[in-house]
């Protein structure tokens, strides 16, 4: 039987030294937890935590035709970007679904960085190259980049010790490139996947160990701790953020997924004509949030029923919220049954367990 060799990030040795529980994720050996999911979740909500997210993909799009290519493949309007600005977007496929969701960074004129999901790097790269009729230079730089997300209300205080850049003045979804922890050309981005204030820090792999050590030293008096993928998932779900492969995929419409705000019809992009018609007609289903009224944990793939136990939808994500101390979830449901405050039932072990549709995010920041 062939053994699959997992990739390792430049921080892998640190995870093992700290006793992290390691799992396979998107072809990488990654830390799922260190001291426990609830503990790590609360560290990010109340203090400062560090996530190794080096498994994410980075694709450079440069040169003549770079903006035209980004505009063609993404749903948001990249012409609105300026150097130092980040944009959340998605790449629609040609059948109405989503190739991936991503961040688009404008580094400078004719220089963009696309940050994509780990499991989609090769697929995304092939899709971008396939649609590159504009002469842009497309390069996969994922294997040369290390990435830490430092998240939580104390993140600015911890990181400010390591740079002269005024982090407090950085607006959400902006970035700067400069010296950080005596490392040159660090990309510091005021972004994250937790709903908390925080930063994502991109460096060359050779600086990874130094970056890790200096960040943990700087945050030592603030109770800084490493956080695994499990708490990253509970944090994003409390904010109602979509996870590719669960809440969005190649068969889900960005409009049904509540991503109409990043689907701009002021320009043409792949399959924009179809999506424009879908917007006018309306979708038949929509992604909603719900809280469990009765005891039970909703899981991906569970059926959603009405009060007559007729299937009206499907759960895409679910967990026990550490902040709310109740089970929450998201799922696609028929539009006629999707009203906020509506009672629904989750099919758990073939029994109806009551829930109620609520507005996301589940916690207000």
C-alpha positions as CSV (number, residue, x, y, z in Angstrom):
1,X,0.0,0.0,0.0
2,X,1.4,3.4,-1.1
3,X,2.1,5.8,1.8
4,X,1.2,9.4,1.1
5,X,4.0,11.7,2.1
6,X,2.5,14.8,3.8
7,X,4.0,18.2,3.3
8,X,5.3,20.1,6.3
9,X,5.3,23.8,6.9
10,X,8.4,25.6,8.2
11,X,6.8,25.7,11.6
12,X,6.3,21.9,11.8
13,X,9.1,21.2,14.3
14,X,7.6,23.9,16.7
15,X,4.2,22.2,16.6
16,X,5.8,18.8,17.6
17,X,7.9,20.4,20.3
18,X,4.8,21.9,21.8
19,X,3.0,18.6,21.8
20,X,0.3,19.5,19.2
21,X,-2.0,16.9,18.0
22,X,-1.2,16.6,14.3
23,X,-3.5,15.6,11.5
24,X,-3.6,15.5,7.7
25,X,-5.1,18.6,6.2
26,X,-5.0,19.5,2.5
27,X,-2.0,17.4,2.0
28,X,-0.1,18.9,5.0
29,X,0.6,17.7,8.5
30,X,-1.0,20.4,10.5
31,X,-1.8,21.1,14.2
32,X,-5.4,20.5,15.0
33,X,-5.1,21.5,18.7
34,X,-2.6,22.0,21.5
35,X,-4.3,22.4,24.9
36,X,-7.9,22.0,23.8
37,X,-10.3,23.6,21.3
38,X,-12.4,25.6,23.8
39,X,-9.3,26.9,25.6
40,X,-7.7,28.0,22.3
41,X,-10.9,29.5,21.0
42,X,-11.1,31.7,24.1
43,X,-7.4,32.7,23.8
44,X,-8.2,34.2,20.3
45,X,-11.5,35.8,21.5
46,X,-10.0,37.4,24.7
47,X,-6.2,37.6,24.3
48,X,-3.9,36.8,21.4
49,X,-3.3,33.5,19.5
50,X,-1.0,32.4,16.7
51,X,-2.1,30.1,13.9
52,X,0.2,28.5,11.4
53,X,-1.6,28.9,8.1
54,X,1.4,28.3,5.8
55,X,-0.6,25.7,4.0
56,X,-2.6,28.4,2.2
57,X,-1.7,29.0,-1.4
58,X,-0.1,32.2,-2.9
59,X,-0.3,32.8,-6.6
60,X,1.5,35.9,-8.1
61,X,-0.1,37.6,-11.1
62,X,2.2,40.2,-12.7
63,X,2.9,42.2,-15.7
64,X,0.9,43.5,-18.6
65,X,-2.7,42.2,-18.5
66,X,-2.6,41.3,-14.8
67,X,-5.6,43.4,-13.9
68,X,-7.5,42.2,-16.9
69,X,-6.9,38.6,-15.9
70,X,-7.8,39.2,-12.2
71,X,-11.0,40.9,-13.4
72,X,-11.9,38.0,-15.7
73,X,-11.4,35.2,-13.1
74,X,-12.8,36.9,-9.9
75,X,-16.3,38.2,-9.1
76,X,-15.3,41.3,-7.1
77,X,-14.2,44.5,-8.8
78,X,-10.4,44.5,-8.6
79,X,-10.2,47.9,-10.4
80,X,-11.2,49.4,-7.0
81,X,-8.0,48.2,-5.4
82,X,-5.0,50.4,-4.8
83,X,-1.5,49.4,-3.6
84,X,-1.9,48.3,0.0
85,X,-5.5,47.2,-0.3
86,X,-6.9,43.7,0.1
87,X,-10.2,42.4,-1.4
88,X,-12.2,39.3,-0.5
89,X,-13.5,37.7,-3.7
90,X,-14.4,34.4,-5.3
91,X,-13.6,32.6,-8.6
92,X,-16.8,31.5,-10.3
93,X,-16.7,28.5,-12.5
94,X,-18.5,28.3,-15.9
95,X,-21.5,26.4,-14.5
96,X,-22.6,28.8,-11.8
97,X,-20.6,27.3,-8.9
98,X,-17.4,28.5,-7.2
99,X,-13.8,27.3,-8.0
100,X,-12.5,29.0,-4.8
101,X,-12.8,31.9,-2.5
102,X,-9.7,34.0,-2.1
103,X,-8.0,37.3,-1.1
104,X,-6.7,39.6,-3.8
105,X,-3.8,41.9,-2.8
106,X,-2.7,44.7,-5.0
107,X,1.0,45.0,-4.4
108,X,1.6,47.7,-7.1
109,X,0.5,48.5,-10.6
110,X,0.4,45.3,-12.6
111,X,1.4,43.2,-9.5
112,X,-1.3,41.2,-7.6
113,X,-1.1,38.4,-5.1
114,X,-3.9,35.9,-4.9
115,X,-4.2,33.9,-1.6
116,X,-6.2,30.7,-2.1
117,X,-7.3,27.7,-0.1
118,X,-4.7,25.0,0.5
119,X,-6.8,22.2,-1.0
120,X,-7.4,24.2,-4.2
121,X,-3.9,25.4,-5.1
122,X,-3.3,23.2,-8.2
123,X,-6.9,23.5,-9.4
124,X,-6.8,27.3,-9.0
125,X,-3.5,27.6,-10.8
126,X,-4.6,25.6,-13.8
127,X,-7.9,27.5,-14.0
128,X,-6.0,30.9,-13.9
129,X,-3.5,29.8,-16.5
130,X,-6.3,28.4,-18.7
131,X,-8.0,31.9,-18.7
132,X,-4.8,33.9,-19.1
133,X,-5.3,35.3,-22.6
134,X,-4.0,38.7,-21.5
135,X,-0.2,37.9,-21.3
136,X,0.1,38.1,-17.5
137,X,2.8,36.2,-15.7
138,X,1.3,33.7,-13.3
139,X,3.5,32.1,-10.7
140,X,2.8,29.7,-7.9
141,X,4.9,30.9,-5.0
142,X,3.1,28.8,-2.3
143,X,6.1,26.6,-1.4
144,X,8.4,29.5,-0.7
145,X,6.0,31.4,1.7
146,X,5.4,31.0,5.4
147,X,2.3,32.5,7.0
148,X,1.3,33.2,10.5
149,X,-2.1,34.6,11.6
150,X,-1.9,36.5,14.9
151,X,-5.4,37.1,16.1
152,X,-7.2,38.5,19.1
153,X,-7.8,41.8,20.9
154,X,-4.2,41.9,22.2
155,X,-2.6,41.2,18.9
156,X,-1.7,44.8,18.1
157,X,-0.1,45.2,21.5
158,X,2.0,42.1,21.0
159,X,3.1,42.8,17.5
160,X,3.8,46.5,17.8
161,X,6.9,45.7,19.8
162,X,8.4,44.2,16.6
163,X,8.0,47.0,14.1
164,X,8.0,50.8,13.6
165,X,4.9,50.4,11.3
166,X,1.9,51.9,13.2
167,X,-0.2,48.8,13.3
168,X,-3.0,50.5,15.2
169,X,-3.6,52.8,12.3
170,X,-3.9,50.0,9.7
171,X,-7.5,49.7,8.6
172,X,-9.1,46.3,8.1
173,X,-8.3,44.7,4.7
174,X,-5.2,46.8,4.1
175,X,-1.6,45.7,4.2
176,X,1.9,47.1,4.2
177,X,5.3,45.7,3.3
178,X,8.2,46.6,5.5
179,X,10.6,45.5,8.3
180,X,9.2,43.3,11.0
181,X,11.2,41.6,13.7
182,X,14.3,42.7,11.9
183,X,13.1,40.7,8.8
184,X,13.1,42.7,5.5
185,X,10.1,42.8,3.1
186,X,7.5,41.3,5.4
187,X,3.9,41.6,4.1
188,X,1.8,42.5,7.1
189,X,-2.0,42.2,6.4
190,X,-4.8,43.4,8.6
191,X,-6.9,40.4,7.8
192,X,-7.9,37.1,9.5
193,X,-10.6,34.4,9.7
194,X,-11.7,34.9,13.3
195,X,-13.7,38.1,13.4
196,X,-11.2,39.5,15.9
197,X,-8.6,42.3,15.2
198,X,-5.4,40.7,14.0
199,X,-2.8,40.3,11.3
200,X,-1.6,37.8,8.8
201,X,2.2,37.9,8.3
202,X,3.9,36.6,5.2
203,X,7.6,35.8,5.2
204,X,10.1,33.8,3.2
205,X,10.6,30.3,4.6
206,X,14.1,31.0,5.8
207,X,12.8,33.6,8.3
208,X,10.0,31.3,9.7
209,X,11.8,30.1,12.8
210,X,12.9,33.6,13.8
211,X,9.4,35.0,13.2
212,X,7.8,32.3,15.4
213,X,10.3,32.9,18.2
214,X,10.1,36.7,18.2
215,X,6.3,36.8,18.1
216,X,6.0,34.4,21.0
217,X,8.6,36.4,23.0
218,X,6.8,39.7,22.3
219,X,3.5,38.3,23.4
220,X,4.7,36.4,26.4
221,X,3.5,38.9,29.0
222,X,0.1,38.9,27.2
223,X,-0.5,35.2,27.5
224,X,0.1,34.5,23.8
225,X,-0.5,30.8,22.7
226,X,-0.5,28.7,19.6
227,X,-3.9,27.7,18.2
228,X,-4.8,24.8,16.0
229,X,-7.2,24.3,13.1
230,X,-10.1,23.1,15.2
231,X,-10.4,26.4,17.0
232,X,-9.9,28.2,13.8
233,X,-13.0,26.5,12.5
234,X,-15.2,27.3,15.6
235,X,-14.0,30.9,15.5
236,X,-14.9,31.3,11.8
237,X,-18.3,29.6,12.2
238,X,-19.3,31.9,15.0
239,X,-18.8,34.8,12.5
240,X,-20.7,33.0,9.8
241,X,-17.7,32.9,7.5
242,X,-17.9,30.3,4.7
243,X,-15.5,27.4,4.5
244,X,-14.7,26.1,1.1
245,X,-15.6,22.4,0.8
246,X,-18.3,22.8,3.4
247,X,-20.4,25.9,2.8
248,X,-19.3,26.7,-0.7
249,X,-18.0,24.5,-3.5
250,X,-18.1,24.0,-7.3
251,X,-21.9,23.4,-7.2
252,X,-23.0,26.3,-4.9
253,X,-23.9,29.7,-6.3
254,X,-22.2,32.7,-4.7
255,X,-25.6,34.4,-4.6
256,X,-27.2,31.6,-2.7
257,X,-24.2,31.6,-0.4
258,X,-24.8,35.2,0.6
259,X,-21.8,36.4,-1.4
260,X,-23.7,38.8,-3.6
261,X,-21.7,41.6,-2.0
262,X,-18.5,40.4,-3.7
263,X,-20.3,39.6,-7.0
264,X,-20.1,42.9,-9.0
265,X,-22.0,43.2,-12.3
266,X,-20.3,46.5,-13.2
267,X,-17.8,44.3,-15.1
268,X,-17.7,41.0,-17.0
269,X,-16.2,37.9,-15.5
270,X,-16.5,34.2,-16.0
271,X,-20.2,33.2,-16.1
272,X,-21.3,36.7,-15.0
273,X,-24.2,36.6,-17.5
274,X,-25.7,33.6,-15.9
275,X,-25.2,35.0,-12.4
276,X,-26.8,38.3,-13.4
277,X,-29.9,36.4,-14.6
278,X,-29.9,34.4,-11.4
279,X,-29.8,37.6,-9.4
280,X,-32.8,39.0,-11.3
281,X,-34.9,35.8,-10.9
282,X,-33.7,34.9,-7.4
283,X,-32.2,31.7,-6.1
284,X,-34.2,28.7,-5.0
285,X,-32.1,28.2,-1.8
286,X,-30.0,30.2,0.5
287,X,-27.3,29.7,3.1
288,X,-28.7,30.5,6.6
289,X,-27.5,30.3,10.1
290,X,-29.3,28.5,12.9
291,X,-29.1,27.8,16.6
292,X,-30.1,24.6,18.2
293,X,-33.1,24.9,20.5
294,X,-33.0,21.2,21.6
295,X,-29.8,19.3,22.5
296,X,-27.8,18.0,19.6
297,X,-24.8,19.0,17.5
298,X,-25.5,19.6,13.8
299,X,-22.9,18.2,11.4
300,X,-22.0,18.6,7.8
301,X,-24.3,16.5,5.6
302,X,-27.2,16.3,8.1
303,X,-30.7,16.9,6.6
304,X,-32.8,19.9,7.5
305,X,-36.5,19.2,7.9
306,X,-39.7,21.2,8.3
307,X,-42.3,20.3,11.0
308,X,-43.6,17.5,8.8
309,X,-40.2,16.0,8.5
310,X,-40.0,16.9,4.8
311,X,-36.4,17.6,3.7
312,X,-36.0,21.4,3.0
313,X,-32.2,21.6,3.2
314,X,-28.8,20.3,4.2
315,X,-26.4,21.3,7.0
316,X,-23.0,22.5,5.7
317,X,-21.2,23.4,8.9
318,X,-22.0,22.9,12.6
319,X,-20.4,23.0,16.0
320,X,-20.8,23.8,19.7
321,X,-20.1,27.5,20.0
322,X,-17.7,28.1,22.9
323,X,-18.7,31.7,23.2
324,X,-22.5,31.1,23.2
325,X,-22.3,27.7,24.9
326,X,-24.9,26.4,22.4
327,X,-24.8,24.4,19.2
328,X,-24.9,26.5,16.0
329,X,-24.7,25.7,12.3
330,X,-25.2,26.9,8.7
331,X,-26.9,25.2,5.8
332,X,-28.7,25.6,2.5
333,X,-32.4,25.8,2.8
334,X,-35.3,26.4,0.4
335,X,-36.0,30.2,0.2
336,X,-39.6,29.8,1.3
337,X,-38.5,28.2,4.5
338,X,-35.5,30.5,5.2
339,X,-37.2,33.3,7.2
340,X,-35.3,34.5,10.3
341,X,-37.0,33.2,13.4
342,X,-38.5,30.2,11.6
343,X,-38.4,26.8,13.4
344,X,-36.6,24.0,11.6
345,X,-35.5,20.5,12.5
346,X,-32.1,18.9,12.1
347,X,-32.1,15.2,11.4
348,X,-29.8,13.8,14.0
349,X,-29.7,9.9,14.2
350,X,-32.9,10.0,12.2
351,X,-34.7,12.0,14.8
352,X,-35.9,15.7,14.4
353,X,-34.0,18.0,16.7
354,X,-35.5,21.5,16.9
355,X,-33.5,24.6,15.8
356,X,-34.3,28.2,14.8
357,X,-33.0,30.3,11.9
358,X,-31.0,33.3,13.1
359,X,-29.1,36.1,11.5
360,X,-25.3,35.7,11.2
361,X,-22.8,36.4,12.5
362,X,-23.8,34.4,15.5
363,X,-21.8,36.7,17.8
364,X,-21.7,40.5,17.2
365,X,-18.4,42.2,17.1
